[in-house]
């Protein structure tokens, strides 16, 4: 999603969740994508490309239009009306239904309440 669409999605999630509702977001941060695209997960043919070209191909490969960093996502969750925003370890939560939902090892996890 584009950033503006992401903010709208968070606002809509807040609207439809009950007053006791929670949201959990596992995001693959931009810095991790940058690291993979430029330094690590680089096929041989990528090595002849510039860093900018590598990053563009990565974004296109996964059809990403926007990637959050933790601080910006916290800000957007606040703007959407969420409270008690906490950073969690992968596969851990105080909410039993949220435990064990992540499939990626990288990234950050945030939980928030309405």
C-alpha positions as MATLAB code, in Angstrom:
seq = 'XXXXXXXXXXXXXXXXXXXXXXXXXXXXXXXXXXXXXXXXXXXXXXXXXXXXXXXXXXXXXXXXXXXXXXXXXXXXXXXXXXXXXXXXXXXXXXXXXXXXXXXXXXXXXXXXXX';
ca = [
       0.000    0.000    0.000;
       1.023    3.583   -0.479;
       1.652    5.407    2.807;
      -1.595    7.400    2.646;
      -3.584    4.205    2.015;
      -1.798    2.574    4.956;
      -2.808    5.418    7.259;
      -6.397    5.098    6.040;
      -6.292    1.342    6.661;
      -5.135    1.881   10.255;
      -7.918    4.405   10.814;
     -10.477    1.946    9.438;
      -9.075   -0.882   11.596;
      -9.463    1.329   14.649;
     -13.034    2.187   13.656;
     -14.189   -1.419   13.206;
     -12.461   -2.934   16.226;
     -14.541   -2.863   19.372;
     -13.478   -0.801   22.372;
     -11.749   -3.940   23.627;
     -10.079   -4.619   20.270;
      -6.384   -5.114   19.578;
      -4.215   -4.941   16.519;
      -0.902   -6.692   15.915;
       1.357   -5.706   13.052;
       4.504   -7.496   11.936;
       6.368   -5.284    9.522;
       9.468   -5.954    7.471;
      11.271   -2.626    7.926;
      12.746   -0.581    5.134;
      16.209   -0.863    6.659;
      16.056   -4.673    6.396;
      14.982   -4.500    2.750;
      17.788   -2.080    2.048;
      20.246   -4.413    3.753;
      19.071   -7.426    1.707;
      18.827   -5.586   -1.576;
      22.251   -4.014   -1.354;
      24.399   -6.192    0.867;
      23.124   -9.712    1.338;
      20.532  -11.519   -0.752;
      22.231  -10.449   -3.947;
      22.140  -12.772   -6.951;
      25.202  -12.606   -9.215;
      23.487  -10.481  -11.858;
      22.615   -7.874   -9.189;
      26.266   -7.203   -8.475;
      26.707   -5.265  -11.703;
      23.850   -2.904  -10.815;
      24.036    0.250   -8.744;
      22.643    0.225   -5.202;
      19.686    2.290   -6.365;
      18.913   -0.178   -9.185;
      19.170   -3.112   -6.762;
      16.738   -1.487   -4.353;
      14.261   -0.666   -7.134;
      14.318   -4.273   -8.350;
      13.721   -5.558   -4.821;
      10.751   -3.261   -4.317;
       9.299   -4.280   -7.666;
       9.978   -7.977   -7.004;
       7.790   -7.946   -3.882;
       5.368   -5.300   -5.170;
       6.084   -3.057   -2.212;
       4.999    0.546   -2.498;
       5.827    1.657    1.021;
       7.708    0.170    3.951;
       7.464    1.358    7.526;
      10.140    1.870   10.101;
       8.982    1.363   13.689;
       8.843    5.046   14.710;
       6.657    6.019   11.761;
       4.249    3.113   12.322;
       3.922    4.076   15.996;
       3.136    7.638   14.925;
       0.493    6.457   12.433;
      -1.077    4.102   14.995;
      -1.336    7.032   17.408;
      -2.908    9.244   14.737;
      -5.457    6.501   13.983;
      -6.488    6.486   17.646;
      -4.738    3.378   18.958;
      -3.415    3.344   22.531;
      -1.008    1.266   24.588;
       1.293    0.692   21.622;
       3.967   -1.808   22.557;
       6.848   -3.441   20.779;
       6.829   -7.237   21.079;
       9.210  -10.029   20.364;
       8.242  -12.283   17.503;
       5.919  -15.113   18.616;
       5.220  -13.525   22.014;
       2.197  -11.599   23.223;
       0.046  -11.052   26.277;
      -2.876  -11.921   23.979;
      -2.927  -15.720   23.457;
      -4.509  -15.546   19.986;
      -1.560  -13.473   18.745;
       1.149  -15.941   19.776;
       2.899  -17.818   16.977;
       1.402  -15.878   14.058;
       4.612  -14.567   12.461;
       6.222  -16.471    9.621;
       9.203  -14.184    8.972;
      12.231  -14.049   11.217;
      13.061  -10.435   10.453;
      11.067   -7.361   11.161;
       9.400   -5.766   14.122;
       6.092   -6.416   15.847;
       3.768   -3.839   17.385;
       0.549   -4.351   19.302;
      -1.967   -1.691   20.220;
      -5.440   -1.394   21.710;
      -8.447    0.715   20.802;
];
